[in-house]
Amino acid sequence: MRRTLPTLLPLILLLLAAPLAARDSLGVFGMWGAFRDPEVPRCYAIAAADSSRNRRDFEPYASVGTWPERRVRGQVHFRLSRELSSTPRVRLSIGGQRFDLTGGGNDAWAANAGADATIVAAMRGGRSMSVSATDNRGNRFTDRYTLSGAATALDAAAVGCAGR
């Protein structure tokens, strides 16, 4: 019997997001999962990038996290599939909207809390998103994501840390 990505998604999300057993699953919604880590404490929505035949040095994922004790909510983070150049140009596309991201190593994020909020709002209404950047070899690459279930996972993560 052949397994498909949707049936393997919960396992993939757990492997990416939960190297320690301290995380609580808040649910899997479409291609997104929501988790709470009570030891930090933090909550987050997360999704693995769509499969690709392109070279990947790392397993890419997108996440939106909340750290109640730090008063950080809706912080966008991308683990990229390749190491960034020393002067990366990282761009997120959701529908017709484009967002410049900052980054280093194989990580990218929004420049500030206002940009996080704008990106999260676009994610809620979008069908897909992609992050394009220049790797440390000078090549452009793109990681693509399906946004099916993202809004519900974002809500579950927010509720998971509400009142904390």
Summary of the structure (lengths in Angstrom):
residues: 164
radius of gyration: 15.2
end to end distance: 43.8
largest distance: 46.4
contacts: 532
relative contact order: 0.21
helix: 24%
strand: 40%
